[in-house]
Amino acid sequence: MQHPGGDEVLLTEAGNDATEPFEDVGHSEDAREQLKTFYIGKLADPENLPKRAGKASDLMAQNSGSSAYLLVVAAVVAVVAYFVLVRNK
């Protein structure tokens, strides 16, 4: 819940070797210090891991469109609810 990049990237990489995505983002020295606290260990054979559906950045770009869609739907629902409530007074 406290990851500055949001939980989505953590969930996307869950169960995978996240070394490459971590390096691709270009984390700060502070993030690298925090990593020491959360580092669990090195995988014995990373070649046997399941393949990723895509890079985290690609998934986040895909999901940003659906987030915008949900905001539009929520706004429309709010406007309709407002007018229903105003007409019923």
PyMOL Python script that loads the backbone (N, CA, C, O; Angstrom):
from pymol import cmd

cmd.read_pdbstr("""\
ATOM      1  N   MET A   1       0.818  -1.209   0.000  1.00  0.00           N
ATOM      2  CA  MET A   1       0.000   0.000   0.000  1.00  0.00           C
ATOM      3  C   MET A   1       0.856   1.265   0.000  1.00  0.00           C
ATOM      4  O   MET A   1       0.370   2.341  -0.346  1.00  0.00           O
ATOM      5  N   GLN A   2       2.108   1.142   0.381  1.00  0.00           N
ATOM      6  CA  GLN A   2       2.949   2.326   0.479  1.00  0.00           C
ATOM      7  C   GLN A   2       3.924   2.466  -0.678  1.00  0.00           C
ATOM      8  O   GLN A   2       4.752   3.376  -0.661  1.00  0.00           O
ATOM      9  N   HIS A   3       3.859   1.611  -1.669  1.00  0.00           N
ATOM     10  CA  HIS A   3       4.778   1.701  -2.797  1.00  0.00           C
ATOM     11  C   HIS A   3       4.461   2.959  -3.601  1.00  0.00           C
ATOM     12  O   HIS A   3       3.327   3.139  -4.046  1.00  0.00           O
ATOM     13  N   PRO A   4       5.455   3.831  -3.792  1.00  0.00           N
ATOM     14  CA  PRO A   4       5.196   5.098  -4.503  1.00  0.00           C
ATOM     15  C   PRO A   4       4.662   4.912  -5.915  1.00  0.00           C
ATOM     16  O   PRO A   4       3.945   5.773  -6.425  1.00  0.00           O
ATOM     17  N   GLY A   5       5.004   3.801  -6.549  1.00  0.00           N
ATOM     18  CA  GLY A   5       4.515   3.544  -7.901  1.00  0.00           C
ATOM     19  C   GLY A   5       3.173   2.842  -7.916  1.00  0.00           C
ATOM     20  O   GLY A   5       2.674   2.486  -8.983  1.00  0.00           O
ATOM     21  N   GLY A   6       2.582   2.635  -6.750  1.00  0.00           N
ATOM     22  CA  GLY A   6       1.308   1.940  -6.653  1.00  0.00           C
ATOM     23  C   GLY A   6       1.500   0.445  -6.498  1.00  0.00           C
ATOM     24  O   GLY A   6       2.593  -0.077  -6.715  1.00  0.00           O
ATOM     25  N   ASP A   7       0.433  -0.238  -6.123  1.00  0.00           N
ATOM     26  CA  ASP A   7       0.530  -1.677  -5.887  1.00  0.00           C
ATOM     27  C   ASP A   7       0.453  -2.490  -7.173  1.00  0.00           C
ATOM     28  O   ASP A   7       0.808  -3.669  -7.184  1.00  0.00           O
ATOM     29  N   GLU A   8      -0.008  -1.872  -8.253  1.00  0.00           N
ATOM     30  CA  GLU A   8      -0.208  -2.608  -9.502  1.00  0.00           C
ATOM     31  C   GLU A   8       1.092  -3.227 -10.009  1.00  0.00           C
ATOM     32  O   GLU A   8       1.112  -4.382 -10.436  1.00  0.00           O
ATOM     33  N   VAL A   9       2.165  -2.461  -9.961  1.00  0.00           N
ATOM     34  CA  VAL A   9       3.439  -2.981 -10.460  1.00  0.00           C
ATOM     35  C   VAL A   9       3.936  -4.122  -9.582  1.00  0.00           C
ATOM     36  O   VAL A   9       4.537  -5.071 -10.084  1.00  0.00           O
ATOM     37  N   LEU A  10       3.695  -4.042  -8.288  1.00  0.00           N
ATOM     38  CA  LEU A  10       4.099  -5.128  -7.393  1.00  0.00           C
ATOM     39  C   LEU A  10       3.300  -6.390  -7.682  1.00  0.00           C
ATOM     40  O   LEU A  10       3.850  -7.491  -7.691  1.00  0.00           O
ATOM     41  N   LEU A  11       2.020  -6.232  -7.915  1.00  0.00           N
ATOM     42  CA  LEU A  11       1.176  -7.386  -8.218  1.00  0.00           C
ATOM     43  C   LEU A  11       1.530  -7.982  -9.575  1.00  0.00           C
ATOM     44  O   LEU A  11       1.471  -9.198  -9.756  1.00  0.00           O
ATOM     45  N   THR A  12       1.895  -7.136 -10.518  1.00  0.00           N
ATOM     46  CA  THR A  12       2.277  -7.611 -11.845  1.00  0.00           C
ATOM     47  C   THR A  12       3.527  -8.475 -11.786  1.00  0.00           C
ATOM     48  O   THR A  12       3.639  -9.472 -12.499  1.00  0.00           O
ATOM     49  N   GLU A  13       4.459  -8.089 -10.937  1.00  0.00           N
ATOM     50  CA  GLU A  13       5.728  -8.812 -10.853  1.00  0.00           C
ATOM     51  C   GLU A  13       5.724  -9.910  -9.795  1.00  0.00           C
ATOM     52  O   GLU A  13       6.714 -10.630  -9.663  1.00  0.00           O
ATOM     53  N   ALA A  14       4.646 -10.056  -9.046  1.00  0.00           N
ATOM     54  CA  ALA A  14       4.583 -11.066  -7.987  1.00  0.00           C
ATOM     55  C   ALA A  14       4.883 -12.448  -8.549  1.00  0.00           C
ATOM     56  O   ALA A  14       4.300 -12.861  -9.552  1.00  0.00           O
ATOM     57  N   GLY A  15       5.791 -13.156  -7.899  1.00  0.00           N
ATOM     58  CA  GLY A  15       6.159 -14.493  -8.340  1.00  0.00           C
ATOM     59  C   GLY A  15       7.205 -14.523  -9.429  1.00  0.00           C
ATOM     60  O   GLY A  15       7.631 -15.598  -9.852  1.00  0.00           O
ATOM     61  N   ASN A  16       7.625 -13.355  -9.891  1.00  0.00           N
ATOM     62  CA  ASN A  16       8.639 -13.263 -10.939  1.00  0.00           C
ATOM     63  C   ASN A  16       9.923 -12.667 -10.380  1.00  0.00           C
ATOM     64  O   ASN A  16       9.918 -12.048  -9.315  1.00  0.00           O
ATOM     65  N   ASP A  17      11.006 -12.853 -11.093  1.00  0.00           N
ATOM     66  CA  ASP A  17      12.249 -12.167 -10.779  1.00  0.00           C
ATOM     67  C   ASP A  17      12.066 -10.725 -11.242  1.00  0.00           C
ATOM     68  O   ASP A  17      12.000 -10.466 -12.443  1.00  0.00           O
ATOM     69  N   ALA A  18      11.984  -9.794 -10.312  1.00  0.00           N
ATOM     70  CA  ALA A  18      11.687  -8.398 -10.636  1.00  0.00           C
ATOM     71  C   ALA A  18      12.946  -7.549 -10.756  1.00  0.00           C
ATOM     72  O   ALA A  18      12.862  -6.321 -10.735  1.00  0.00           O
ATOM     73  N   THR A  19      14.095  -8.171 -10.880  1.00  0.00           N
ATOM     74  CA  THR A  19      15.344  -7.418 -10.984  1.00  0.00           C
ATOM     75  C   THR A  19      15.341  -6.489 -12.192  1.00  0.00           C
ATOM     76  O   THR A  19      15.635  -5.300 -12.066  1.00  0.00           O
ATOM     77  N   GLU A  20      15.013  -7.025 -13.351  1.00  0.00           N
ATOM     78  CA  GLU A  20      15.024  -6.213 -14.576  1.00  0.00           C
ATOM     79  C   GLU A  20      14.021  -5.064 -14.516  1.00  0.00           C
ATOM     80  O   GLU A  20      14.394  -3.929 -14.815  1.00  0.00           O
ATOM     81  N   PRO A  21      12.758  -5.311 -14.141  1.00  0.00           N
ATOM     82  CA  PRO A  21      11.828  -4.183 -14.029  1.00  0.00           C
ATOM     83  C   PRO A  21      12.276  -3.144 -12.996  1.00  0.00           C
ATOM     84  O   PRO A  21      12.092  -1.944 -13.201  1.00  0.00           O
ATOM     85  N   PHE A  22      12.861  -3.603 -11.891  1.00  0.00           N
ATOM     86  CA  PHE A  22      13.354  -2.675 -10.868  1.00  0.00           C
ATOM     87  C   PHE A  22      14.445  -1.779 -11.461  1.00  0.00           C
ATOM     88  O   PHE A  22      14.446  -0.567 -11.245  1.00  0.00           O
ATOM     89  N   GLU A  23      15.369  -2.382 -12.207  1.00  0.00           N
ATOM     90  CA  GLU A  23      16.453  -1.609 -12.807  1.00  0.00           C
ATOM     91  C   GLU A  23      15.946  -0.709 -13.935  1.00  0.00           C
ATOM     92  O   GLU A  23      16.431   0.412 -14.091  1.00  0.00           O
ATOM     93  N   ASP A  24      14.976  -1.186 -14.727  1.00  0.00           N
ATOM     94  CA  ASP A  24      14.445  -0.406 -15.851  1.00  0.00           C
ATOM     95  C   ASP A  24      13.816   0.905 -15.401  1.00  0.00           C
ATOM     96  O   ASP A  24      13.891   1.909 -16.109  1.00  0.00           O
ATOM     97  N   VAL A  25      13.204   0.896 -14.236  1.00  0.00           N
ATOM     98  CA  VAL A  25      12.513   2.091 -13.737  1.00  0.00           C
ATOM     99  C   VAL A  25      13.508   3.172 -13.334  1.00  0.00           C
ATOM    100  O   VAL A  25      13.203   4.361 -13.421  1.00  0.00           O
ATOM    101  N   GLY A  26      14.697   2.766 -12.893  1.00  0.00           N
ATOM    102  CA  GLY A  26      15.684   3.750 -12.467  1.00  0.00           C
ATOM    103  C   GLY A  26      15.414   4.243 -11.057  1.00  0.00           C
ATOM    104  O   GLY A  26      15.303   5.447 -10.824  1.00  0.00           O
ATOM    105  N   HIS A  27      15.309   3.317 -10.120  1.00  0.00           N
ATOM    106  CA  HIS A  27      15.009   3.674  -8.731  1.00  0.00           C
ATOM    107  C   HIS A  27      16.107   4.540  -8.116  1.00  0.00           C
ATOM    108  O   HIS A  27      17.276   4.451  -8.491  1.00  0.00           O
ATOM    109  N   SER A  28      15.705   5.372  -7.172  1.00  0.00           N
ATOM    110  CA  SER A  28      16.615   6.277  -6.472  1.00  0.00           C
ATOM    111  C   SER A  28      17.489   5.512  -5.483  1.00  0.00           C
ATOM    112  O   SER A  28      17.276   4.325  -5.233  1.00  0.00           O
ATOM    113  N   GLU A  29      18.464   6.205  -4.931  1.00  0.00           N
ATOM    114  CA  GLU A  29      19.310   5.606  -3.898  1.00  0.00           C
ATOM    115  C   GLU A  29      18.477   5.270  -2.660  1.00  0.00           C
ATOM    116  O   GLU A  29      18.732   4.264  -1.997  1.00  0.00           O
ATOM    117  N   ASP A  30      17.482   6.108  -2.346  1.00  0.00           N
ATOM    118  CA  ASP A  30      16.590   5.825  -1.209  1.00  0.00           C
ATOM    119  C   ASP A  30      15.854   4.501  -1.425  1.00  0.00           C
ATOM    120  O   ASP A  30      15.726   3.699  -0.500  1.00  0.00           O
ATOM    121  N   ALA A  31      15.376   4.279  -2.643  1.00  0.00           N
ATOM    122  CA  ALA A  31      14.673   3.027  -2.949  1.00  0.00           C
ATOM    123  C   ALA A  31      15.614   1.840  -2.815  1.00  0.00           C
ATOM    124  O   ALA A  31      15.218   0.773  -2.345  1.00  0.00           O
ATOM    125  N   ARG A  32      16.850   2.029  -3.225  1.00  0.00           N
ATOM    126  CA  ARG A  32      17.832   0.944  -3.119  1.00  0.00           C
ATOM    127  C   ARG A  32      18.157   0.638  -1.658  1.00  0.00           C
ATOM    128  O   ARG A  32      18.422  -0.512  -1.307  1.00  0.00           O
ATOM    129  N   GLU A  33      18.139   1.654  -0.817  1.00  0.00           N
ATOM    130  CA  GLU A  33      18.346   1.433   0.618  1.00  0.00           C
ATOM    131  C   GLU A  33      17.156   0.670   1.209  1.00  0.00           C
ATOM    132  O   GLU A  33      17.336  -0.236   2.023  1.00  0.00           O
ATOM    133  N   GLN A  34      15.939   1.043   0.794  1.00  0.00           N
ATOM    134  CA  GLN A  34      14.744   0.352   1.276  1.00  0.00           C
ATOM    135  C   GLN A  34      14.732  -1.092   0.815  1.00  0.00           C
ATOM    136  O   GLN A  34      14.245  -1.970   1.526  1.00  0.00           O
ATOM    137  N   LEU A  35      15.267  -1.344  -0.373  1.00  0.00           N
ATOM    138  CA  LEU A  35      15.310  -2.697  -0.906  1.00  0.00           C
ATOM    139  C   LEU A  35      16.034  -3.640   0.044  1.00  0.00           C
ATOM    140  O   LEU A  35      15.655  -4.804   0.173  1.00  0.00           O
ATOM    141  N   LYS A  36      17.078  -3.143   0.713  1.00  0.00           N
ATOM    142  CA  LYS A  36      17.830  -3.977   1.651  1.00  0.00           C
ATOM    143  C   LYS A  36      16.924  -4.537   2.742  1.00  0.00           C
ATOM    144  O   LYS A  36      17.134  -5.653   3.217  1.00  0.00           O
ATOM    145  N   THR A  37      15.918  -3.762   3.138  1.00  0.00           N
ATOM    146  CA  THR A  37      14.973  -4.192   4.174  1.00  0.00           C
ATOM    147  C   THR A  37      14.016  -5.261   3.647  1.00  0.00           C
ATOM    148  O   THR A  37      13.657  -6.185   4.377  1.00  0.00           O
ATOM    149  N   PHE A  38      13.605  -5.139   2.391  1.00  0.00           N
ATOM    150  CA  PHE A  38      12.568  -6.009   1.839  1.00  0.00           C
ATOM    151  C   PHE A  38      13.102  -7.166   1.008  1.00  0.00           C
ATOM    152  O   PHE A  38      12.337  -8.046   0.614  1.00  0.00           O
ATOM    153  N   TYR A  39      14.384  -7.180   0.737  1.00  0.00           N
ATOM    154  CA  TYR A  39      14.987  -8.219  -0.096  1.00  0.00           C
ATOM    155  C   TYR A  39      14.821  -9.576   0.572  1.00  0.00           C
ATOM    156  O   TYR A  39      15.193  -9.754   1.732  1.00  0.00           O
ATOM    157  N   ILE A  40      14.269 -10.520  -0.153  1.00  0.00           N
ATOM    158  CA  ILE A  40      14.016 -11.849   0.401  1.00  0.00           C
ATOM    159  C   ILE A  40      15.158 -12.793   0.067  1.00  0.00           C
ATOM    160  O   ILE A  40      15.636 -13.509   0.947  1.00  0.00           O
ATOM    161  N   GLY A  41      15.597 -12.812  -1.158  1.00  0.00           N
ATOM    162  CA  GLY A  41      16.687 -13.702  -1.538  1.00  0.00           C
ATOM    163  C   GLY A  41      16.810 -13.806  -3.035  1.00  0.00           C
ATOM    164  O   GLY A  41      16.019 -13.233  -3.785  1.00  0.00           O
ATOM    165  N   LYS A  42      17.814 -14.547  -3.461  1.00  0.00           N
ATOM    166  CA  LYS A  42      18.060 -14.757  -4.883  1.00  0.00           C
ATOM    167  C   LYS A  42      17.506 -16.116  -5.287  1.00  0.00           C
ATOM    168  O   LYS A  42      17.672 -17.105  -4.572  1.00  0.00           O
ATOM    169  N   LEU A  43      16.850 -16.154  -6.435  1.00  0.00           N
ATOM    170  CA  LEU A  43      16.289 -17.400  -6.942  1.00  0.00           C
ATOM    171  C   LEU A  43      17.405 -18.321  -7.414  1.00  0.00           C
ATOM    172  O   LEU A  43      18.355 -17.883  -8.062  1.00  0.00           O
ATOM    173  N   ALA A  44      17.278 -19.588  -7.084  1.00  0.00           N
ATOM    174  CA  ALA A  44      18.296 -20.558  -7.466  1.00  0.00           C
ATOM    175  C   ALA A  44      18.337 -20.743  -8.978  1.00  0.00           C
ATOM    176  O   ALA A  44      19.418 -20.830  -9.560  1.00  0.00           O
ATOM    177  N   ASP A  45      17.173 -20.804  -9.621  1.00  0.00           N
ATOM    178  CA  ASP A  45      17.111 -21.030 -11.058  1.00  0.00           C
ATOM    179  C   ASP A  45      16.025 -20.157 -11.683  1.00  0.00           C
ATOM    180  O   ASP A  45      14.911 -20.633 -11.905  1.00  0.00           O
ATOM    181  N   PRO A  46      16.326 -18.888 -11.972  1.00  0.00           N
ATOM    182  CA  PRO A  46      15.303 -17.988 -12.514  1.00  0.00           C
ATOM    183  C   PRO A  46      14.776 -18.412 -13.878  1.00  0.00           C
ATOM    184  O   PRO A  46      13.732 -17.921 -14.305  1.00  0.00           O
ATOM    185  N   GLU A  47      15.465 -19.306 -14.570  1.00  0.00           N
ATOM    186  CA  GLU A  47      15.011 -19.766 -15.885  1.00  0.00           C
ATOM    187  C   GLU A  47      13.720 -20.577 -15.782  1.00  0.00           C
ATOM    188  O   GLU A  47      12.982 -20.683 -16.762  1.00  0.00           O
ATOM    189  N   ASN A  48      13.438 -21.148 -14.619  1.00  0.00           N
ATOM    190  CA  ASN A  48      12.233 -21.963 -14.446  1.00  0.00           C
ATOM    191  C   ASN A  48      11.012 -21.158 -14.025  1.00  0.00           C
ATOM    192  O   ASN A  48       9.957 -21.731 -13.755  1.00  0.00           O
ATOM    193  N   LEU A  49      11.141 -19.851 -13.966  1.00  0.00           N
ATOM    194  CA  LEU A  49      10.001 -19.019 -13.591  1.00  0.00           C
ATOM    195  C   LEU A  49       8.992 -18.939 -14.723  1.00  0.00           C
ATOM    196  O   LEU A  49       9.360 -19.072 -15.891  1.00  0.00           O
ATOM    197  N   PRO A  50       7.713 -18.722 -14.392  1.00  0.00           N
ATOM    198  CA  PRO A  50       6.724 -18.532 -15.458  1.00  0.00           C
ATOM    199  C   PRO A  50       7.033 -17.248 -16.220  1.00  0.00           C
ATOM    200  O   PRO A  50       7.569 -16.292 -15.657  1.00  0.00           O
ATOM    201  N   LYS A  51       6.694 -17.238 -17.487  1.00  0.00           N
ATOM    202  CA  LYS A  51       6.944 -16.062 -18.317  1.00  0.00           C
ATOM    203  C   LYS A  51       5.943 -14.970 -17.979  1.00  0.00           C
ATOM    204  O   LYS A  51       4.789 -15.250 -17.651  1.00  0.00           O
ATOM    205  N   ARG A  52       6.390 -13.733 -18.060  1.00  0.00           N
ATOM    206  CA  ARG A  52       5.530 -12.570 -17.800  1.00  0.00           C
ATOM    207  C   ARG A  52       4.591 -12.348 -18.970  1.00  0.00           C
ATOM    208  O   ARG A  52       4.879 -12.704 -20.112  1.00  0.00           O
ATOM    209  N   ALA A  53       3.452 -11.744 -18.641  1.00  0.00           N
ATOM    210  CA  ALA A  53       2.513 -11.356 -19.693  1.00  0.00           C
ATOM    211  C   ALA A  53       3.055 -10.160 -20.461  1.00  0.00           C
ATOM    212  O   ALA A  53       2.703  -9.964 -21.624  1.00  0.00           O
ATOM    213  N   GLY A  54       3.885  -9.375 -19.844  1.00  0.00           N
ATOM    214  CA  GLY A  54       4.473  -8.188 -20.454  1.00  0.00           C
ATOM    215  C   GLY A  54       5.197  -7.400 -19.392  1.00  0.00           C
ATOM    216  O   GLY A  54       5.113  -7.719 -18.206  1.00  0.00           O
ATOM    217  N   LYS A  55       5.904  -6.379 -19.807  1.00  0.00           N
ATOM    218  CA  LYS A  55       6.595  -5.539 -18.840  1.00  0.00           C
ATOM    219  C   LYS A  55       5.567  -4.755 -18.032  1.00  0.00           C
ATOM    220  O   LYS A  55       4.472  -4.462 -18.512  1.00  0.00           O
ATOM    221  N   ALA A  56       5.933  -4.424 -16.812  1.00  0.00           N
ATOM    222  CA  ALA A  56       5.026  -3.693 -15.931  1.00  0.00           C
ATOM    223  C   ALA A  56       4.619  -2.368 -16.554  1.00  0.00           C
ATOM    224  O   ALA A  56       3.461  -1.967 -16.441  1.00  0.00           O
ATOM    225  N   SER A  57       5.547  -1.681 -17.210  1.00  0.00           N
ATOM    226  CA  SER A  57       5.221  -0.392 -17.818  1.00  0.00           C
ATOM    227  C   SER A  57       4.179  -0.554 -18.921  1.00  0.00           C
ATOM    228  O   SER A  57       3.318   0.309 -19.093  1.00  0.00           O
ATOM    229  N   ASP A  58       4.255  -1.672 -19.679  1.00  0.00           N
ATOM    230  CA  ASP A  58       3.267  -1.932 -20.723  1.00  0.00           C
ATOM    231  C   ASP A  58       1.896  -2.186 -20.116  1.00  0.00           C
ATOM    232  O   ASP A  58       0.887  -1.688 -20.614  1.00  0.00           O
ATOM    233  N   LEU A  59       1.862  -2.962 -19.041  1.00  0.00           N
ATOM    234  CA  LEU A  59       0.596  -3.260 -18.379  1.00  0.00           C
ATOM    235  C   LEU A  59      -0.013  -2.005 -17.793  1.00  0.00           C
ATOM    236  O   LEU A  59      -1.224  -1.803 -17.881  1.00  0.00           O
ATOM    237  N   MET A  60       0.812  -1.159 -17.196  1.00  0.00           N
ATOM    238  CA  MET A  60       0.309   0.074 -16.603  1.00  0.00           C
ATOM    239  C   MET A  60      -0.261   0.987 -17.678  1.00  0.00           C
ATOM    240  O   MET A  60      -1.284   1.634 -17.453  1.00  0.00           O
ATOM    241  N   ALA A  61       0.378   1.053 -18.843  1.00  0.00           N
ATOM    242  CA  ALA A  61      -0.121   1.874 -19.945  1.00  0.00           C
ATOM    243  C   ALA A  61      -1.464   1.341 -20.430  1.00  0.00           C
ATOM    244  O   ALA A  61      -2.371   2.120 -20.727  1.00  0.00           O
ATOM    245  N   GLN A  62      -1.597   0.017 -20.512  1.00  0.00           N
ATOM    246  CA  GLN A  62      -2.867  -0.578 -20.931  1.00  0.00           C
ATOM    247  C   GLN A  62      -3.973  -0.280 -19.934  1.00  0.00           C
ATOM    248  O   GLN A  62      -5.100   0.025 -20.326  1.00  0.00           O
ATOM    249  N   ASN A  63      -3.661  -0.365 -18.658  1.00  0.00           N
ATOM    250  CA  ASN A  63      -4.671  -0.169 -17.629  1.00  0.00           C
ATOM    251  C   ASN A  63      -5.028   1.288 -17.401  1.00  0.00           C
ATOM    252  O   ASN A  63      -6.076   1.570 -16.820  1.00  0.00           O
ATOM    253  N   SER A  64      -4.197   2.222 -17.835  1.00  0.00           N
ATOM    254  CA  SER A  64      -4.522   3.627 -17.628  1.00  0.00           C
ATOM    255  C   SER A  64      -5.758   4.009 -18.428  1.00  0.00           C
ATOM    256  O   SER A  64      -6.528   4.867 -17.997  1.00  0.00           O
ATOM    257  N   GLY A  65      -5.963   3.387 -19.587  1.00  0.00           N
ATOM    258  CA  GLY A  65      -7.155   3.651 -20.377  1.00  0.00           C
ATOM    259  C   GLY A  65      -8.408   3.167 -19.670  1.00  0.00           C
ATOM    260  O   GLY A  65      -9.429   3.853 -19.686  1.00  0.00           O
ATOM    261  N   SER A  66      -8.347   1.999 -19.053  1.00  0.00           N
ATOM    262  CA  SER A  66      -9.516   1.489 -18.345  1.00  0.00           C
ATOM    263  C   SER A  66      -9.798   2.314 -17.098  1.00  0.00           C
ATOM    264  O   SER A  66     -10.954   2.438 -16.695  1.00  0.00           O
ATOM    265  N   SER A  67      -8.764   2.881 -16.478  1.00  0.00           N
ATOM    266  CA  SER A  67      -8.973   3.750 -15.319  1.00  0.00           C
ATOM    267  C   SER A  67      -9.708   5.012 -15.739  1.00  0.00           C
ATOM    268  O   SER A  67     -10.606   5.470 -15.033  1.00  0.00           O
ATOM    269  N   ALA A  68      -9.336   5.575 -16.878  1.00  0.00           N
ATOM    270  CA  ALA A  68     -10.011   6.765 -17.384  1.00  0.00           C
ATOM    271  C   ALA A  68     -11.472   6.441 -17.699  1.00  0.00           C
ATOM    272  O   ALA A  68     -12.362   7.248 -17.431  1.00  0.00           O
ATOM    273  N   TYR A  69     -11.709   5.285 -18.257  1.00  0.00           N
ATOM    274  CA  TYR A  69     -13.072   4.859 -18.563  1.00  0.00           C
ATOM    275  C   TYR A  69     -13.904   4.777 -17.288  1.00  0.00           C
ATOM    276  O   TYR A  69     -15.047   5.235 -17.258  1.00  0.00           O
ATOM    277  N   LEU A  70     -13.335   4.195 -16.238  1.00  0.00           N
ATOM    278  CA  LEU A  70     -14.057   4.088 -14.974  1.00  0.00           C
ATOM    279  C   LEU A  70     -14.366   5.456 -14.388  1.00  0.00           C
ATOM    280  O   LEU A  70     -15.431   5.645 -13.801  1.00  0.00           O
ATOM    281  N   LEU A  71     -13.460   6.410 -14.532  1.00  0.00           N
ATOM    282  CA  LEU A  71     -13.713   7.766 -14.050  1.00  0.00           C
ATOM    283  C   LEU A  71     -14.875   8.413 -14.807  1.00  0.00           C
ATOM    284  O   LEU A  71     -15.716   9.085 -14.209  1.00  0.00           O
ATOM    285  N   VAL A  72     -14.914   8.208 -16.107  1.00  0.00           N
ATOM    286  CA  VAL A  72     -16.008   8.764 -16.910  1.00  0.00           C
ATOM    287  C   VAL A  72     -17.336   8.138 -16.497  1.00  0.00           C
ATOM    288  O   VAL A  72     -18.333   8.844 -16.342  1.00  0.00           O
ATOM    289  N   VAL A  73     -17.356   6.826 -16.319  1.00  0.00           N
ATOM    290  CA  VAL A  73     -18.580   6.144 -15.893  1.00  0.00           C
ATOM    291  C   VAL A  73     -19.019   6.658 -14.523  1.00  0.00           C
ATOM    292  O   VAL A  73     -20.203   6.915 -14.306  1.00  0.00           O
ATOM    293  N   ALA A  74     -18.077   6.806 -13.606  1.00  0.00           N
ATOM    294  CA  ALA A  74     -18.414   7.307 -12.271  1.00  0.00           C
ATOM    295  C   ALA A  74     -18.975   8.722 -12.341  1.00  0.00           C
ATOM    296  O   ALA A  74     -19.914   9.050 -11.616  1.00  0.00           O
ATOM    297  N   ALA A  75     -18.414   9.561 -13.202  1.00  0.00           N
ATOM    298  CA  ALA A  75     -18.900  10.933 -13.346  1.00  0.00           C
ATOM    299  C   ALA A  75     -20.324  10.950 -13.906  1.00  0.00           C
ATOM    300  O   ALA A  75     -21.168  11.717 -13.442  1.00  0.00           O
ATOM    301  N   VAL A  76     -20.586  10.104 -14.900  1.00  0.00           N
ATOM    302  CA  VAL A  76     -21.928  10.035 -15.487  1.00  0.00           C
ATOM    303  C   VAL A  76     -22.936   9.558 -14.438  1.00  0.00           C
ATOM    304  O   VAL A  76     -24.028  10.115 -14.328  1.00  0.00           O
ATOM    305  N   VAL A  77     -22.575   8.536 -13.676  1.00  0.00           N
ATOM    306  CA  VAL A  77     -23.463   8.030 -12.625  1.00  0.00           C
ATOM    307  C   VAL A  77     -23.735   9.122 -11.600  1.00  0.00           C
ATOM    308  O   VAL A  77     -24.871   9.271 -11.150  1.00  0.00           O
ATOM    309  N   ALA A  78     -22.720   9.884 -11.225  1.00  0.00           N
ATOM    310  CA  ALA A  78     -22.893  10.960 -10.245  1.00  0.00           C
ATOM    311  C   ALA A  78     -23.837  12.037 -10.770  1.00  0.00           C
ATOM    312  O   ALA A  78     -24.688  12.527 -10.028  1.00  0.00           O
ATOM    313  N   VAL A  79     -23.696  12.411 -12.039  1.00  0.00           N
ATOM    314  CA  VAL A  79     -24.568  13.439 -12.628  1.00  0.00           C
ATOM    315  C   VAL A  79     -26.007  12.939 -12.683  1.00  0.00           C
ATOM    316  O   VAL A  79     -26.929  13.673 -12.330  1.00  0.00           O
ATOM    317  N   VAL A  80     -26.207  11.703 -13.119  1.00  0.00           N
ATOM    318  CA  VAL A  80     -27.559  11.142 -13.185  1.00  0.00           C
ATOM    319  C   VAL A  80     -28.170  11.073 -11.790  1.00  0.00           C
ATOM    320  O   VAL A  80     -29.334  11.431 -11.610  1.00  0.00           O
ATOM    321  N   ALA A  81     -27.408  10.622 -10.808  1.00  0.00           N
ATOM    322  CA  ALA A  81     -27.910  10.541  -9.433  1.00  0.00           C
ATOM    323  C   ALA A  81     -28.287  11.917  -8.909  1.00  0.00           C
ATOM    324  O   ALA A  81     -29.295  12.063  -8.217  1.00  0.00           O
ATOM    325  N   TYR A  82     -27.489  12.923  -9.231  1.00  0.00           N
ATOM    326  CA  TYR A  82     -27.781  14.289  -8.788  1.00  0.00           C
ATOM    327  C   TYR A  82     -29.122  14.750  -9.346  1.00  0.00           C
ATOM    328  O   TYR A  82     -29.951  15.281  -8.607  1.00  0.00           O
ATOM    329  N   PHE A  83     -29.341  14.553 -10.642  1.00  0.00           N
ATOM    330  CA  PHE A  83     -30.587  15.009 -11.256  1.00  0.00           C
ATOM    331  C   PHE A  83     -31.780  14.211 -10.746  1.00  0.00           C
ATOM    332  O   PHE A  83     -32.868  14.769 -10.599  1.00  0.00           O
ATOM    333  N   VAL A  84     -31.609  12.944 -10.477  1.00  0.00           N
ATOM    334  CA  VAL A  84     -32.708  12.138  -9.922  1.00  0.00           C
ATOM    335  C   VAL A  84     -33.076  12.666  -8.545  1.00  0.00           C
ATOM    336  O   VAL A  84     -34.256  12.811  -8.228  1.00  0.00           O
ATOM    337  N   LEU A  85     -32.076  12.953  -7.731  1.00  0.00           N
ATOM    338  CA  LEU A  85     -32.345  13.465  -6.389  1.00  0.00           C
ATOM    339  C   LEU A  85     -32.977  14.839  -6.421  1.00  0.00           C
ATOM    340  O   LEU A  85     -33.879  15.107  -5.627  1.00  0.00           O
ATOM    341  N   VAL A  86     -32.543  15.722  -7.304  1.00  0.00           N
ATOM    342  CA  VAL A  86     -33.084  17.075  -7.412  1.00  0.00           C
ATOM    343  C   VAL A  86     -34.536  17.023  -7.872  1.00  0.00           C
ATOM    344  O   VAL A  86     -35.364  17.783  -7.369  1.00  0.00           O
ATOM    345  N   ARG A  87     -34.862  16.146  -8.813  1.00  0.00           N
ATOM    346  CA  ARG A  87     -36.240  16.070  -9.320  1.00  0.00           C
ATOM    347  C   ARG A  87     -37.189  15.467  -8.282  1.00  0.00           C
ATOM    348  O   ARG A  87     -38.386  15.753  -8.308  1.00  0.00           O
ATOM    349  N   ASN A  88     -36.677  14.643  -7.375  1.00  0.00           N
ATOM    350  CA  ASN A  88     -37.522  14.005  -6.382  1.00  0.00           C
ATOM    351  C   ASN A  88     -37.758  14.879  -5.157  1.00  0.00           C
ATOM    352  O   ASN A  88     -38.483  14.458  -4.255  1.00  0.00           O
ATOM    353  N   LYS A  89     -37.194  16.050  -5.083  1.00  0.00           N
ATOM    354  CA  LYS A  89     -37.416  16.942  -3.912  1.00  0.00           C
ATOM    355  C   LYS A  89     -38.689  17.686  -4.014  1.00  0.00           C
ATOM    356  O   LYS A  89     -39.020  18.468  -3.123  1.00  0.00           O
TER     357      LYS A  89
END
""", "prot")
cmd.dss("prot")
cmd.show_as("cartoon", "prot")
cmd.util.cbc("prot")
cmd.orient("prot")
